[in-house]
Amino acid sequence: MTTLDVNRLRSQTPGTRQVNHLNNAGAALMPDPVCRTIVKHLELESQIGGYEAAEERREEIEAVYQALGQLIGADTENIALTENATASFTQALSAVSFKPGDVIVTTRNDYVSNQIMYLSLASRFGIEIVRAPDDPSGGVDVSAIEELVHRRRPKLVAVTHIPTNSGLVQKVADIGTICHQRKTLYLVDACQSVGQMPIDVKQIGCDFLSATSRKFLRGPRGI
C-alpha cells in the first residue's frame, strides 16, 4: 500500500488552513495541483477551442485512463469518464436489455437515486425489484443474495458498496463470487469507497462499477 505524506497533502490543500472539513463523503477539498490543472486547461480552451485543447492534451488525458485503471485494477479500455457517478450508473443500467418479468436484486441500504432508477425501469419495462434482507450486523445477508440469485435468476444484482447514511461496508466480493458462479450481471456503486479504501474490480468480480472524483479522490465535481 502506498504511504501518503499527510503534511505535504495538507500543505497542497489551502482549505485546511481555515476549516476542519469533514464532508469528504459529499465533496472533498480540492488540492492546489488539481485546481491549477483545471484552470490551465480552461484557459487553453479559451485560447484555441475545446476540441483543439483536448487534442493538445491527448497524452495527459490518456494518462488519466491509465491511472484510473491502475487505481481500481481495471483494464484501461474498460474505463469510461462521464459527467457524474449517477450518469455512469444510468449508462450501466441502460446497457442491460431488460424485458418484462426480469428481476433486479438489490439491498435495503442502497443509494436513493439508484432506487429511483430501478423504480423507473420497473414502470417502463415491467421488471421486478427484489430487496434482499439484512443480516444482524446491518449489512445485506449474503446467503439471502445467494438464495435469491439461485431461485429468482435475476438479470442484474446491484449493490452500493458503502451507503451514504452509515459506515456500513457491504461484502461486495462475496456477492461477486455468487454472481460469477451464476453468470449474473453485477453492478457496484463505489462512490464512497473509491479513494477511501483499496478497490480491485477483478477481486470484486463486478461487471460494472461507478464512482466519482469529487469525494475521496479529491477531484472536481462533474467527473
Residue frames as qw, qx, qy, qz and C-alpha x, y, z in Angstrom:
[[0.000, 0.888, 0.459, 0.000, 0.00, 0.00, 0.00],
 [0.380, 0.580, -0.028, 0.720, 1.27, 3.47, -0.88],
 [0.417, -0.507, -0.426, 0.623, 2.44, 5.61, 2.07],
 [0.134, 0.845, 0.312, 0.413, 0.94, 9.10, 1.93],
 [0.371, 0.024, -0.280, 0.885, 2.79, 12.22, 3.07],
 [0.131, -0.770, -0.620, 0.071, -0.03, 13.80, 5.06],
 [0.252, -0.676, -0.065, 0.689, 1.87, 17.03, 5.76],
 [0.153, -0.135, 0.540, 0.817, 2.56, 17.56, 2.06],
 [0.028, -0.498, -0.787, -0.363, -1.04, 16.79, 1.16],
 [0.192, -0.798, -0.472, 0.322, -2.30, 19.29, 3.73],
 [0.240, -0.532, 0.155, 0.797, 0.11, 21.97, 2.51],
 [0.077, 0.063, 0.675, 0.731, -1.26, 21.50, -1.02],
 [0.184, -0.613, -0.731, -0.237, -4.83, 21.94, 0.23],
 [0.083, 0.299, -0.198, 0.930, -5.31, 25.60, 1.25],
 [0.563, -0.502, -0.312, -0.577, -8.79, 24.97, 2.60],
 [0.759, -0.316, -0.519, 0.235, -7.33, 23.04, 5.53],
 [0.347, 0.112, -0.318, 0.875, -5.84, 26.28, 6.85],
 [0.265, -0.189, 0.086, -0.942, -9.28, 27.72, 7.53],
 [0.792, -0.167, -0.011, -0.587, -11.70, 24.82, 8.07],
 [0.309, -0.199, 0.925, -0.099, -11.83, 21.32, 9.51],
 [0.611, 0.217, -0.356, -0.673, -13.60, 19.76, 6.55],
 [0.386, -0.112, 0.888, -0.224, -15.39, 16.53, 7.49],
 [0.700, 0.449, 0.309, -0.461, -17.68, 16.22, 4.48],
 [0.013, -0.418, 0.779, 0.468, -15.49, 14.24, 2.11],
 [0.337, 0.281, 0.899, -0.011, -18.42, 11.86, 1.72],
 [0.375, 0.806, 0.353, -0.291, -20.16, 14.76, -0.02],
 [0.602, 0.734, -0.052, 0.309, -17.29, 16.58, -1.72],
 [0.743, -0.351, -0.090, 0.563, -13.66, 16.91, -0.64],
 [0.045, -0.913, 0.141, 0.381, -11.44, 19.97, -0.64],
 [0.818, 0.525, 0.008, 0.235, -9.52, 20.04, -3.93],
 [0.631, -0.480, 0.136, 0.594, -5.74, 20.49, -3.64],
 [0.065, 0.786, -0.201, -0.581, -3.88, 23.24, -5.48],
 [0.189, -0.264, 0.785, 0.528, -2.39, 20.99, -8.20],
 [0.266, 0.470, 0.835, 0.106, -5.88, 19.88, -9.22],
 [0.145, 0.861, 0.317, -0.370, -7.27, 23.42, -9.27],
 [0.078, -0.676, 0.408, 0.608, -4.31, 24.74, -11.24],
 [0.262, -0.010, 0.864, 0.431, -4.61, 21.97, -13.83],
 [0.247, 0.666, 0.703, -0.038, -8.32, 22.71, -14.35],
 [0.062, 0.885, 0.073, -0.456, -7.76, 26.46, -14.67],
 [0.205, -0.489, 0.612, 0.588, -4.83, 25.94, -17.04],
 [0.283, 0.228, 0.864, 0.350, -6.91, 23.74, -19.32],
 [0.189, 0.808, 0.531, -0.169, -9.87, 26.15, -19.33],
 [0.046, -0.798, 0.200, 0.567, -7.50, 28.96, -20.26],
 [0.241, -0.210, 0.779, 0.539, -6.19, 26.83, -23.13],
 [0.271, 0.538, 0.791, 0.109, -9.75, 26.18, -24.31],
 [0.102, 0.884, 0.257, -0.376, -10.43, 29.92, -24.30],
 [0.112, -0.682, 0.441, 0.573, -7.39, 30.47, -26.50],
 [0.071, 0.294, -0.808, -0.506, -7.62, 27.68, -29.08],
 [0.712, -0.032, -0.330, -0.619, -11.02, 25.98, -28.60],
 [0.754, -0.338, 0.432, -0.361, -12.31, 23.00, -26.64],
 [0.974, 0.211, 0.084, 0.003, -11.66, 20.22, -29.15],
 [0.544, 0.685, -0.346, 0.339, -8.26, 21.63, -30.03],
 [0.279, -0.667, 0.541, -0.429, -7.30, 21.84, -26.36],
 [0.901, -0.168, 0.340, -0.212, -8.34, 18.22, -25.84],
 [0.876, 0.444, -0.091, 0.164, -6.20, 17.18, -28.80],
 [0.249, 0.749, -0.452, 0.416, -3.21, 19.13, -27.47],
 [0.403, -0.494, 0.624, -0.451, -3.58, 17.44, -24.08],
 [0.866, 0.085, -0.370, -0.326, -4.26, 13.99, -25.57],
 [0.581, 0.223, -0.716, 0.317, -1.35, 12.25, -23.83],
 [0.096, -0.199, 0.598, -0.770, -2.26, 13.69, -20.43],
 [0.718, -0.046, 0.049, -0.693, -5.90, 12.71, -20.90],
 [0.832, 0.137, -0.523, -0.124, -4.93, 9.17, -21.88],
 [0.312, 0.270, -0.737, 0.535, -2.75, 9.00, -18.77],
 [0.483, -0.208, 0.357, -0.772, -5.86, 9.66, -16.67],
 [0.893, 0.035, -0.222, -0.390, -7.48, 6.49, -18.03],
 [0.678, 0.256, -0.638, 0.261, -4.32, 4.53, -17.25],
 [0.007, 0.302, -0.615, 0.728, -4.14, 5.92, -13.70],
 [0.679, -0.140, 0.188, -0.696, -7.78, 5.13, -13.01],
 [0.879, 0.130, -0.426, -0.173, -7.32, 1.62, -14.36],
 [0.471, 0.264, -0.693, 0.478, -4.40, 1.08, -12.00],
 [0.277, -0.303, 0.433, -0.802, -6.38, 2.54, -9.11],
 [0.761, -0.044, 0.285, -0.582, -9.25, 0.06, -9.37],
 [0.469, -0.206, 0.851, 0.119, -7.50, -2.87, -11.05],
 [0.678, 0.580, 0.392, -0.226, -9.28, -2.45, -14.39],
 [0.588, 0.169, 0.464, 0.641, -8.01, -2.60, -17.95],
 [0.060, -0.333, 0.053, 0.940, -7.66, 0.87, -19.47],
 [0.179, -0.116, -0.644, -0.735, -10.06, 0.10, -22.33],
 [0.331, -0.524, -0.782, -0.057, -12.79, -0.62, -19.77],
 [0.204, -0.455, -0.365, 0.786, -12.60, 2.85, -18.18],
 [0.117, 0.654, 0.487, 0.567, -15.18, 5.48, -19.17],
 [0.147, -0.197, -0.332, 0.911, -15.41, 9.08, -17.93],
 [0.069, -0.680, -0.633, -0.365, -18.87, 10.62, -17.57],
 [0.056, -0.653, 0.034, -0.755, -20.26, 13.79, -16.02],
 [0.427, -0.471, 0.504, -0.584, -21.02, 12.12, -12.66],
 [0.136, -0.140, 0.971, -0.135, -21.48, 8.77, -10.94],
 [0.565, 0.373, 0.536, -0.504, -25.25, 8.79, -11.43],
 [0.583, 0.618, -0.280, -0.448, -24.73, 9.15, -15.17],
 [0.168, 0.422, -0.888, -0.069, -22.27, 6.25, -15.08],
 [0.342, 0.075, 0.865, -0.360, -24.71, 4.13, -13.10],
 [0.614, 0.515, 0.234, -0.550, -27.51, 5.02, -15.53],
 [0.476, 0.587, -0.546, -0.360, -25.39, 4.10, -18.55],
 [0.036, -0.236, 0.967, -0.087, -24.54, 0.76, -16.99],
 [0.483, 0.293, 0.689, -0.453, -28.23, 0.06, -16.42],
 [0.585, 0.612, -0.044, -0.530, -29.05, 1.11, -19.99],
 [0.230, 0.492, -0.800, -0.257, -26.56, -1.48, -21.28],
 [0.253, 0.041, 0.945, -0.202, -28.75, -4.26, -19.86],
 [0.357, -0.100, -0.592, -0.716, -31.53, -5.49, -22.16],
 [0.285, 0.098, 0.743, -0.598, -34.43, -5.68, -19.71],
 [0.375, -0.197, -0.661, -0.620, -37.72, -7.26, -20.66],
 [0.647, -0.411, 0.037, -0.641, -40.99, -7.79, -18.76],
 [0.949, -0.257, -0.153, -0.095, -40.59, -10.22, -15.90],
 [0.620, 0.366, -0.445, 0.532, -36.85, -9.66, -15.43],
 [0.638, -0.729, -0.231, 0.095, -35.61, -9.22, -11.86],
 [0.284, 0.650, -0.414, 0.571, -33.10, -6.85, -10.25],
 [0.740, -0.503, -0.388, 0.221, -31.84, -7.99, -6.86],
 [0.191, 0.654, -0.258, 0.685, -30.58, -5.15, -4.67],
 [0.408, -0.156, -0.691, 0.576, -30.26, -4.26, -0.98],
 [0.245, -0.839, -0.487, -0.004, -32.17, -2.26, 1.60],
 [0.384, -0.753, 0.043, 0.533, -29.20, 0.08, 2.07],
 [0.570, 0.349, 0.427, 0.609, -28.87, 1.37, -1.46],
 [0.116, -0.202, 0.036, 0.972, -28.34, 4.93, -2.66],
 [0.392, 0.543, 0.538, -0.512, -31.76, 6.54, -3.13],
 [0.371, 0.607, -0.314, -0.628, -31.07, 7.79, -6.68],
 [0.094, 0.208, -0.939, -0.257, -30.28, 4.23, -7.69],
 [0.231, 0.325, 0.867, -0.300, -33.55, 3.04, -6.20],
 [0.402, 0.622, 0.151, -0.655, -35.42, 5.69, -8.18],
 [0.292, 0.463, -0.661, -0.514, -33.82, 4.37, -11.36],
 [0.051, 0.036, 0.998, 0.001, -34.92, 0.82, -10.51],
 [0.327, 0.508, 0.621, -0.499, -38.48, 2.04, -9.99],
 [0.376, 0.615, -0.222, -0.657, -38.35, 3.81, -13.35],
 [0.173, 0.279, -0.885, -0.329, -37.19, 0.61, -15.03],
 [0.181, 0.244, 0.919, -0.249, -39.98, -1.31, -13.32],
 [0.386, 0.611, 0.325, -0.610, -42.53, 1.19, -14.63],
 [0.359, 0.619, -0.408, -0.566, -41.14, 1.25, -18.17],
 [0.377, 0.348, -0.823, -0.245, -40.22, -2.39, -18.73],
 [0.858, -0.251, -0.154, -0.420, -42.33, -4.33, -16.24],
 [0.568, 0.245, -0.709, 0.337, -39.37, -5.69, -14.29],
 [0.701, -0.649, -0.278, -0.099, -39.42, -6.63, -10.61],
 [0.141, 0.663, -0.512, 0.528, -37.21, -5.13, -7.90],
 [0.849, -0.388, -0.358, 0.017, -36.31, -7.55, -5.08],
 [0.041, -0.778, 0.441, -0.446, -34.50, -6.21, -2.00],
 [0.700, -0.002, -0.675, 0.232, -32.50, -8.79, -0.09],
 [0.589, -0.784, -0.168, -0.104, -32.87, -8.74, 3.71],
 [0.079, 0.770, -0.519, 0.362, -30.12, -7.59, 6.07],
 [0.707, -0.090, -0.647, 0.272, -28.17, -9.78, 8.45],
 [0.526, -0.735, -0.372, 0.209, -27.95, -8.97, 12.20],
 [0.515, -0.281, 0.017, 0.810, -24.92, -6.69, 11.63],
 [0.210, 0.756, 0.154, -0.600, -26.96, -4.41, 9.35],
 [0.062, 0.433, -0.654, -0.618, -25.28, -5.41, 6.11],
 [0.769, 0.195, -0.279, -0.542, -27.03, -7.32, 3.38],
 [0.783, -0.217, 0.570, -0.126, -27.41, -11.03, 4.11],
 [0.161, 0.511, -0.717, -0.445, -25.06, -12.62, 1.58],
 [0.208, 0.074, 0.975, 0.006, -26.71, -16.02, 1.98],
 [0.419, 0.621, 0.504, -0.430, -30.04, -14.37, 1.13],
 [0.300, 0.689, -0.372, -0.544, -28.46, -12.88, -2.00],
 [0.027, -0.274, 0.930, 0.245, -27.24, -16.36, -2.94],
 [0.326, 0.337, 0.858, -0.208, -30.69, -17.85, -2.42],
 [0.403, 0.723, 0.213, -0.520, -32.36, -15.11, -4.46],
 [0.201, 0.601, -0.597, -0.491, -29.86, -15.42, -7.30],
 [0.111, -0.070, 0.985, 0.113, -30.44, -19.20, -7.36],
 [0.271, 0.464, 0.805, -0.251, -34.24, -19.06, -7.07],
 [0.316, 0.800, 0.268, -0.433, -35.18, -15.87, -8.93],
 [0.661, 0.185, 0.431, 0.586, -32.39, -15.87, -11.55],
 [0.055, 0.878, 0.154, -0.450, -32.13, -12.07, -11.72],
 [0.634, 0.703, 0.082, 0.311, -30.96, -10.21, -14.80],
 [0.296, 0.629, -0.312, 0.648, -28.85, -7.97, -12.55],
 [0.620, -0.588, -0.393, 0.340, -27.58, -7.73, -8.98],
 [0.211, 0.713, -0.056, 0.666, -26.90, -4.12, -7.89],
 [0.665, -0.562, -0.359, 0.337, -25.21, -3.18, -4.62],
 [0.036, 0.918, -0.181, 0.350, -23.95, 0.07, -3.07],
 [0.671, 0.188, -0.562, 0.446, -20.54, -0.73, -1.58],
 [0.261, -0.224, -0.536, 0.771, -20.72, 1.89, 1.20],
 [0.040, -0.788, -0.575, -0.217, -24.14, 3.53, 1.71],
 [0.176, 0.569, -0.079, 0.799, -24.13, 7.28, 2.30],
 [0.508, -0.658, -0.036, -0.555, -26.06, 7.12, 5.57],
 [0.848, -0.505, 0.152, -0.045, -23.80, 4.84, 7.63],
 [0.103, -0.706, 0.688, 0.130, -20.35, 3.32, 7.99],
 [0.879, 0.086, 0.451, -0.130, -21.58, 0.03, 6.59],
 [0.140, 0.548, -0.700, -0.436, -19.28, -1.75, 4.12],
 [0.906, 0.167, 0.116, -0.371, -21.10, -4.37, 2.09],
 [0.611, -0.306, 0.694, 0.227, -19.39, -7.68, 1.25],
 [0.575, 0.647, -0.147, -0.478, -19.20, -6.93, -2.45],
 [0.181, 0.481, -0.835, -0.196, -16.52, -9.54, -3.23],
 [0.323, 0.059, 0.915, -0.236, -18.59, -12.34, -1.67],
 [0.576, 0.570, 0.353, -0.468, -21.59, -11.22, -3.70],
 [0.368, 0.672, -0.484, -0.422, -19.38, -11.06, -6.80],
 [0.104, -0.249, 0.961, 0.058, -18.43, -14.72, -6.33],
 [0.468, 0.362, 0.734, -0.334, -22.11, -15.66, -6.25],
 [0.508, 0.714, 0.028, -0.482, -22.87, -13.64, -9.38],
 [0.179, 0.578, -0.726, -0.325, -19.91, -15.13, -11.23],
 [0.264, -0.046, 0.961, -0.063, -20.97, -18.67, -10.37],
 [0.432, 0.541, 0.674, -0.257, -24.49, -17.98, -11.66],
 [0.337, 0.209, 0.497, 0.772, -23.34, -15.86, -14.62],
 [0.049, -0.861, -0.504, 0.055, -25.41, -12.94, -13.34],
 [0.312, 0.638, -0.006, 0.704, -24.58, -9.33, -14.25],
 [0.564, -0.583, -0.388, 0.438, -23.27, -7.40, -11.24],
 [0.182, 0.744, 0.063, 0.640, -23.26, -3.60, -10.77],
 [0.574, -0.460, -0.409, 0.540, -21.49, -1.90, -7.84],
 [0.006, 0.929, 0.062, 0.365, -21.89, 1.72, -6.74],
 [0.761, -0.185, -0.256, 0.566, -18.48, 2.56, -5.28],
 [0.090, 0.852, 0.058, 0.513, -18.87, 6.33, -4.83],
 [0.486, -0.815, 0.195, -0.247, -17.99, 6.20, -1.15],
 [0.899, -0.312, 0.242, 0.190, -15.25, 3.59, -1.41],
 [0.729, 0.457, 0.067, 0.505, -13.01, 4.54, -4.36],
 [0.199, 0.695, -0.227, 0.653, -10.21, 6.65, -2.91],
 [0.545, -0.629, 0.286, -0.475, -11.12, 5.76, 0.66],
 [0.747, -0.301, 0.590, -0.060, -10.17, 2.07, 0.57],
 [0.109, -0.328, 0.808, 0.478, -8.39, -0.29, -1.85],
 [0.750, 0.397, 0.248, -0.468, -10.60, -1.35, -4.76],
 [0.098, -0.296, 0.846, 0.431, -9.90, -4.16, -7.23],
 [0.692, 0.217, -0.054, -0.686, -12.72, -4.79, -9.68],
 [0.602, 0.235, -0.747, -0.160, -11.31, -8.20, -10.56],
 [0.117, 0.032, -0.867, 0.482, -11.37, -9.23, -6.90],
 [0.444, 0.183, 0.371, -0.795, -14.88, -7.82, -6.50],
 [0.271, 0.173, 0.915, 0.246, -15.96, -9.61, -9.66],
 [0.340, 0.661, 0.385, -0.548, -18.29, -6.89, -10.89],
 [0.539, 0.476, 0.530, 0.449, -19.28, -6.23, -14.49],
 [0.113, 0.772, 0.142, 0.610, -19.84, -2.51, -13.86],
 [0.496, -0.492, -0.404, 0.591, -18.52, -0.16, -11.17],
 [0.121, 0.828, 0.202, 0.509, -19.44, 3.52, -10.84],
 [0.550, -0.469, -0.281, 0.631, -17.61, 6.16, -8.80],
 [0.131, 0.966, 0.152, 0.161, -16.95, 9.88, -8.61],
 [0.600, 0.343, -0.257, 0.676, -13.84, 12.06, -8.44],
 [0.121, -0.717, 0.057, -0.684, -15.18, 14.68, -6.04],
 [0.777, -0.601, -0.057, -0.179, -15.20, 12.63, -2.84],
 [0.753, -0.563, 0.270, 0.210, -12.18, 10.68, -1.61],
 [0.739, 0.286, 0.234, 0.564, -10.18, 11.19, -4.81],
 [0.229, -0.693, -0.101, 0.676, -10.33, 14.96, -4.08],
 [0.299, 0.167, 0.556, 0.758, -11.08, 15.81, -7.68],
 [0.227, 0.046, -0.055, -0.971, -13.59, 18.21, -9.22],
 [0.571, 0.375, 0.572, -0.454, -17.33, 17.85, -9.47],
 [0.602, 0.632, -0.120, -0.472, -18.52, 16.70, -12.86],
 [0.428, 0.449, -0.773, -0.133, -16.38, 13.57, -13.34]]
